[in-house]
Amino acid sequence: MLEGKKKGMTDREIIKGELKRRIFEDYSGDGEKDAIAQGTCAGLMWFIDSMPKTPKKRLRVLVACEESQTVCKAFRELGHEAYSCDIEDCSGGHPEWHLKQDVLPLLKIEWDLIIAHPPCTYMSKAGARWMYPKAGELSQERFRKSQEAKEFFLKFYNLDCKHVAIENPVPLKVVGLPKPTQKIQPYEFGEPYSKATLLWLKGLPNLVATNVLDNHVPWMPSNTGGFSRGQGGSRGIAHDQRTASKTFEGIAKAMAEQWSNYILEVEK
Ligand SMILES: C[S@@+](CC[C@H](N)C(=O)[O-])C[C@H]1O[C@@H](n2cnc3c(N)ncnc32)[C@H](O)[C@@H]1O
């Protein structure tokens, strides 16, 4: 059981593995017995998968600035009452869980957990060449926008909520964001891509890697423009802002499993 936990498996996955092992334990190579074991196993797996996923306590979770609903759906999958919020329509297929509005008024409501993905365009290191159009020269307009984005970010950072996570890419130093708690990569959560992602956590443990992949490619195109000038660099996968900022399912699943288990444990 502990081995399974280490690999980031859910309790359901561990139970399924254990059942399969026991059913096939005294498999004899006899064709008839084998067929019976296979049938029993398939039936049990179907039964376990169809059982409702009801946690001991349903957490009320707000996923702020999320149109993809990836994190919201990962919490719903575990039976929690999660809502995504974005000023844009959702693209995750569950408008009934989406609050299409400015998130700020929702921060006055009591939530068990708030996870925020505030806009990063003007703060991210990936935008260095626009912040510094010439070496050593700071774009005042860009800097002003970065400070507005920082003010919005700090609304989550200073929230009066016991459990808060903020996710953003690596920011430019000049923006002056607080020090992050943790740096993660999609390839540590079973996604074959690299994209340094920072987490600012309050009342939550660091995420534990669930499935580290050795082979991965950059998610973001190189911001130096070197590739297009034939100087090497990386072409990346994400070529529009929406794709670039989507949360990876592997990371969302780890957030939902690890953080909901933690909160249910400490709030017992
Ligand atoms: C960096 S993207 C995060 C996308 C997210 N990772 C996802 O998978 O959907 C920032 C999002 O914040 C949204 N946003 C910006 N200002 C907002 C506000 N005041 N209230 C709610 N959402 C806002 C944007 O529309 C955008 O979708």
PDBQT file of the ligand as one rigid body, heavy atoms in Angstrom, charges set to zero:
ROOT
HETATM    1  C1  LIG A 301      -2.709  33.256 -16.889  1.00  0.00    +0.000 C 
HETATM    2  S1  LIG A 301      -4.386  32.948 -17.320  1.00  0.00    +0.000 S 
HETATM    3  C2  LIG A 301      -4.662  31.497 -16.348  1.00  0.00    +0.000 C 
HETATM    4  C3  LIG A 301      -5.304  30.381 -17.127  1.00  0.00    +0.000 C 
HETATM    5  C4  LIG A 301      -5.500  29.136 -16.290  1.00  0.00    +0.000 C 
HETATM    6  N1  LIG A 301      -4.226  28.533 -15.937  1.00  0.00    +0.000 N 
HETATM    7  C5  LIG A 301      -6.383  28.110 -16.995  1.00  0.00    +0.000 C 
HETATM    8  O1  LIG A 301      -5.956  26.936 -17.127  1.00  0.00    +0.000 OA
HETATM    9  O2  LIG A 301      -7.489  28.479 -17.400  1.00  0.00    +0.000 OA
HETATM   10  C6  LIG A 301      -5.195  34.227 -16.394  1.00  0.00    +0.000 C 
HETATM   11  C7  LIG A 301      -6.704  34.233 -16.480  1.00  0.00    +0.000 C 
HETATM   12  O3  LIG A 301      -7.186  35.245 -15.591  1.00  0.00    +0.000 OA
HETATM   13  C8  LIG A 301      -8.394  35.751 -16.117  1.00  0.00    +0.000 C 
HETATM   14  N2  LIG A 301      -8.706  37.014 -15.388  1.00  0.00    +0.000 N 
HETATM   15  C9  LIG A 301      -8.078  38.208 -15.515  1.00  0.00    +0.000 A 
HETATM   16  N3  LIG A 301      -8.608  39.118 -14.664  1.00  0.00    +0.000 NA
HETATM   17  C10 LIG A 301      -9.590  38.482 -13.961  1.00  0.00    +0.000 A 
HETATM   18  C11 LIG A 301     -10.496  38.888 -12.947  1.00  0.00    +0.000 A 
HETATM   19  N4  LIG A 301     -10.510  40.127 -12.453  1.00  0.00    +0.000 N 
HETATM   20  N5  LIG A 301     -11.376  37.967 -12.478  1.00  0.00    +0.000 NA
HETATM   21  C12 LIG A 301     -11.397  36.703 -12.972  1.00  0.00    +0.000 A 
HETATM   22  N6  LIG A 301     -10.546  36.264 -13.941  1.00  0.00    +0.000 NA
HETATM   23  C13 LIG A 301      -9.660  37.138 -14.430  1.00  0.00    +0.000 A 
HETATM   24  C14 LIG A 301      -8.095  35.861 -17.593  1.00  0.00    +0.000 C 
HETATM   25  O4  LIG A 301      -9.276  35.926 -18.375  1.00  0.00    +0.000 OA
HETATM   26  C15 LIG A 301      -7.271  34.591 -17.843  1.00  0.00    +0.000 C 
HETATM   27  O5  LIG A 301      -8.088  33.510 -18.296  1.00  0.00    +0.000 OA
ENDROOT
TORSDOF 0
